[in-house]
Amino acid sequence: MTTVVLWLFIVAGTCHSVLCSEDHLRDMDSFISAVEQAEDSNPDLSPLALVRRLRRTAGHEDPLTLHFLGASNNISHTHTSVFNTTLFGFFDKAIHHFVTDRGEERGVVLTQDGTTVAIAPMLLGIEVGLKAKLEGTPPLGMFPLTLAKNLGLSFLSLQDFPPAQRLGPDGCWDNLTNPRVFKLSRVPTLATDALVNGGMDGSILGMDLATLAPSEQPGKLSEVLKGYYSHVLEGQDLGVVSSHISPKRREISQALLGTLDTQRQVMETLYLVWRLEDTQWIAKDTGVEKAVRDGMLEFVHRYWDCPPIIPRCQWGAAPYRGSPFPLALPLPFLYIHHTYEPDRPCHSFRQCSRSMRAMQRFHQEDRGWADIGYSFVVGSDGYIYEGRGWHHLGNHTRGQNPYGYGVAFIGNYSSSLPSWRAGACRPTSPSTGTISWWTLRFQETPSY
């Protein structure tokens, strides 16, 4: 990575706690705080100019980005004072994405909804949207820069592997309160879950900016990020929230991008990359189209048809006591429960994680079970929480545990019913031995 210092302006100031340490916190709140400091130090800097400075800090000047966005120093006015040394170092580490040889993913942050997001594709989408708004043009390059390039290269590089192994993985943070290290759960692809999340977020935020009314000007970058990542449900059901917020990224991105011929768009992006990099010979590979077709089917299934599943390590599960008993897959049944205790729905990742830990303690210490009894648990924050998971025998339905999964909705629904809908999907890899997929949907007046 080339470190660009020509435009760096050093200013004296107080070192803020989230930015001082070389081993700084890697959460979205810290990133937004740093953006606010950059805005306060440079009040005349436009959102587009700031995003371009951030891109330049991370050295994102690859041919595809230059093709759609131009050079990051292509700004309509000169502006010398941008970042002090502390901010420069923070942004350099926060945005530059890579995976270490120890499986640690860098350039990603933990968001308030419990998901992990790569900053770079999110900022590229925002830049596309701001550029389109400024110039009064369509947001050209939105899908190629946020998702298509990473997806296409991942599908192609792993075309000899099953489609389910060409995307992901997710991972876990070392500490949810003070996150610093994000460790992937397996060997990474070129489209990790964090990159996909960041790409979906970039598409959503960029399209929101590109489609602002002609009389409406974009707000500060920090305000855009706060509105999307820091929304508090405050007891609301997710389904009634009309604004674009991160827990709804899958639903919103599918609405925005699902009408595209995404397979064709990925192919066109790959051809453009090869032309720009003078590697057209790769297009002669006869397996490219099949790899992209199969890969996009898996992408739609995994990231659009299915809600995200928060893994055990992410909600702070205690270890299983003893050795888990494997299920004989596939299973023919699904058993639906409510938790009763906790008796109230949870509307945030922190609340739902706390409820999961409380249930696990009760099941392990009071009931004497090896683990939380349910296979999966559904929160009112829009996410599924992994209990015993796909492969291990649960303790949820007397006499029926070997024959089906137990899924519980957090809350007491003895006299009321969930007013939002939720879904969950099964892995489709043949190696898992599981059935294809299942979906739960609860409307205003559901029936069990």
N, C-alpha and C positions, 0 to 999 in steps of 0.2 A: 504494500500500500504506500502510495506517495503522500508524504505529509506536506501540505501546502501552507506556507507561512507568510506569503507575500502580503496578504491583506490583514494579517493579525495585528490588532491594536492592543497593546498591553495597558491596562488601567489598574490603578491600585484600588483595593476595596476589601471588604470583610469576606472571609472565606465561610461560606454557608456549610452547615454540617453535612448535608446530603451529598455535597460535591467535593469536600476536602479530601476524603480518603482515596487513596489509589484503588482501594477495593470498595468502591461506592455501592450504594443500594441500587438494585436493578428492579425498580417497580415504576409503574406509569406515573404515580404521584411525584416521584423524584424527577422524572423526565419533564413533566409539565412545569414543575417548580424551576427547573433550569431554563426552560423556554421563557417563562415569565421574567427571569433575571435578564435574559438576553433582550427581551422586549423593553424592559424598564431602562436598560442601559443604552438602548438605541430606539428612542420613541418615534423617530422619523422613518424607521425601516419598515417597508411594507411586508405583509405576510408572505408574498411570493419571493421577495428578496431574501427574507429570513430562511425560507425553506431551501432556496438555492444555496445559501451559505452553509446550511446543515449538510446538504448533499456534497458540497465541496469538502467540508471537513472530513467526511468519511471516504472521500476519494471515489465516489460513484460516477465515473466518467466512461463507462463501457459504451461500445458502439451503438447498442440499441437505445440506451438512455439519451445519448447525444443526438440520435436520429429524431427522436420525438420531442426532446426538451431543449436541445442545444447545450452549449457549455454552461456550467454553473456560474461562471463569471460574466455571463451575458445579461447584465442588469442595466436598465435604462438610465440609471443615474449612479454616480460614484458615491460610495459610502465606505469610509475607511474604518470607522470605529464599529466593531462587531462583537467579538468575544474576547474576554480576558483569558489568561492562560488556564485558569481553573475551568472555565466553561468549555474552552477548546478541548482540553483533555477529557472532560466528561462526555461531550458529544462524540468525540472520536471513538471512545469505547462503547458508548451507548448505541451508536448507529451501525458501526461496521460489523457485518454478520459473518460468522464462520463457526466451525465446529473444531474443537481441539482434538488431539489424538487420544484424549481421555474421555471423549464423549460429552464434553461440556459445550453447550451451545451459547455463543456470545452474540451480542447485538439484539438481545431479546429482553423483555420486561414482563413482570407479573402485573396483571390488571386487577382492579377491584372485584371483577366478576369471577376471579379464580383461573382465568385462562392466560396463556402466555402468548405474547405478540412480538413479532420481529418489527423493529422500527423502520427499517429501510423501505420495504414495499409500501408500508402505510404512508410514509412521507412522499414517495413517488406518486402515489395516487392523488394526494393532496396537491402536489405541484402541478400535475396534469390539470386538475380542476381549476386551480387558481389561474393558470396560464390561459385556459379556455375562457374563463370569465373575463380576464383582462382584454383578450384579443377578440372576444365575441365570436369564437369559433367552436366547433364540436370538440369534445375532449379526446382528441386522437391519442392513441397509445395507452388508454386506460387499462384495458384488459391485458395487452402484451406486457406492460411494465409491472403490473401488480401481481399477476397470476400466470399468464400463459407461458412466459419464458421459463420460469421455474418448473412448472408442470411438465411442459414439453421435454425439457432436458432430463428431468427425472424419469419420465416414461421411457425415453430413448436409452438412457444409460443403464436401465434395469429391465430391458425388454425380455431378457431371458429368465426373469423371475415372475412369479404370479403377480397379477395386478395389485393385489392387496399389499404386496411388499414394495411397491413402487412409490408409496406415499408415506409421510410421517417420518419418524414417530413423534409421540408426545414425550414428556419427561416429568421430572419433579424438581422442585426447589429445595435447597438445603434448609431454608427457614422461611416460613410464610410471613412472619412479622418483619424480618430483616433479610430479604432475599438477596443473595449474592452469587450463588452458583446454581445453574440449571443443568441437570444431568439427564441426557436422553436415555430412554428405556431400551434402545437397541441401536444397531448401526444406522446412521442417518442416511436418508435419501437427499436429493436436491430440492425436495419440497417437504420440509418438516412441517409439523402442525403449526408451529409458531410462524413460519413463512406463509403458510396458507391463511392463518388468522390475520396476519398483517396485510396480506394481499386483499382479503375480503374487506377489511376495515378501510384500506386505502381506496378501494373502488367505491365504497359507500360514501366516505367523506369527500372524495374528489367529485363524485357526481352531484352531491349536495351543493358543493361550491360552484360547480359549472352551471348548475341550473337555477342559481339565484335569480330573482327578478332583476330586470335591467336597472331599476332604481336602487337596488339593495347592494351594498358593498360588503365584502367578506369581513368578518370580525377578526380579532387577533388569533394567531395560531393557538395560543394557550386556551382561549375560550372555546375554540372549535374542539380541541381535545377534551377539555373538561365536560362539555355538553354531551360528548359521546361516551367517555370512559368513566365519568364520575357521577352519573345519574343515580339517585337513590329512589327505590321504589316506594318506600314509606307505606307499606301495607297494600300497595296497589297490586293487582294481578298483572303479570307481564303482558297479557293479551290486550289490555286496554290502553297501554302506553303507545301513543301515536308517533312520538319522536323517535329518531334513529339513535339507538343506544347499543352498546357492545353486546349485551346478552341476546340481542336479536340479529346478530350479524349473519347467521346462516339464512334466516328467513328473508332478510332484506337483500343480501347479495344475490340470492336466487331470483328474487323478483327483478333485480336490476340486470343481471347477466344471463338468467336462465332463458330469456327469449333469443339470445344470440345462438348462432351455430358454433358452439364452443369448440367442437372438434376441428372445424374448419379454421377457426381463429387461432387455435394452437398450432396447427400445421402452417398457416401463413406466417405466424410469428417465428417458427423455426426456420422457414425458408428465408425470412428477412434477416435473421441472425446470421445464417450461413453466408448470405450474400454480403452483408456488411463486414463479416470477418474473413471473407474470401475462402470459405470452406464448403462450397457448394457440393463437393464430392460426397459429403455425408448424405445428401438427399438421394443418392443412388441406392442406399440401403432399402431393400424391398420390404423390410419389416417395420418401417417408420409409421406408416398409416395405421397398421394393426396395433402397434404399441400405443399410439395416441388414442385410437378408438377405445381399446380396452381400458386404458388409463383414465379417460374421461368418464367412462361408465362407473369406474370405482370412485372417482372424485365425487360425482353427483351422489352416489349412494352414501359415501362416508361423510361428506361435509354439507350436503344440502338435504338429503332425505332424512338424515338422522341428527338428533341433537347431540351435543358433546357429552361425553361421559367423564366426570371428574375422577381420576384414579385415586386409589386408597392413600397413596403417599401424599397426595395433594390436600386431602382433608384431615390428615394427621392421624391415620388409623394406627392403633396399637398392633403388635404382632399377633398372628394367629397362635392360639395355644394348642400345641401338639402338631400333628400332621393332618392337613386337609384331605378329605376323602374325595376322590375324583368322581365326576358325574359320567354316566354312560350316555354319550351324545349320539344322535340328537334327542331333544326332549319334546314331548308332544303338547305340554300344557304350560299355561301361565296363570299364576295365582296372584290376585290383586288385593292388597291390604291397605289400611291406613294405620299410622303408627300409634294413634290414641295418645300416647306420651312419647315425644312432645305433642302437645295438643294444639299448638298454633302453627300455621304455615310459616316457613322461612322465606324471606324475600331477598336475601343477599348471600354471597358466598361465605362470608364470615358466620352469619346466622346458621346456614345449612351445615357448614362444617362443624360448628359447635353442637348442633343437634345430632349429627352423625356420631361424634365422639361420645356424647351422652348416652345414646342408644347402645353403642358398643360396650361402654362400661357397664350399663345395666344388664345386658345380655351375658357378658362375661362374668361379672362379679356377683350379681344377684341371681341370675338364672343358672350360672355355672356352665354356660356354653363356651365353645372354643372361640367363637367370634360373633360379630353381629349376625343376626339370623337371616336377614334378607339378602337376596342376590343383588338387587339394585334398589335404590331409594330415589324418589322424585321430589325435588324441591320446587317451590313456587318462584324460584329465580330463573327458571327455564333450563336447568341442567339436571342430568342424571348423575347420581353418586354411586360409585362402585362399592358394593358390599362384598359378598363372597365371589361375585363375578360369574363369568360364563362357565367355568370348568369345575367349580367346587360345590359339593353338596351343601345346601342351605339348611336352615332350621326355622321354617316359616309356616308350613301347612302340615298339621299332624297327619301322618300316614301317607303323605303325598310328596314329601321332599325329594325323593329320587326321580320323580316323574315330571317335574316342571320347575320353572323359575318363580321365585317369590319377589314381587315388586311392591313396595310400600310407598304411599304418598305421605309426606310429613304433615301431620295435623290430625285433629279429631273430627271426623266427618260422620259422626253418629246422627247428627241432626241437620247437617248442611252438606253440600257437595262442592267439590272443586269447580270453580267457574272458569278455569283456563284449561287449555289442552296441552298434552305432553306426549312425547313419543320416544321410543327407543328402538334401536336396530341391532341386529346380530351380525357378527362377522360373517363374511361370505367366502372366506378362504376354505377350499376343500380340506385343507390339512386340519382344520379345527373340528370337523365332524359335526358342525352345528347346522340347524335348519337355516333357511335363507334369511328371513327377517320377520320381525313382528312390530306392530305399532299399537300404541294405546292412544285413544283420543277422548278427551273429556270436554264436552261443550257446556252450555249453561245449565242444561237439565240432562245430565248423563244417566245412563243406567248400567248397573254392574251385571 
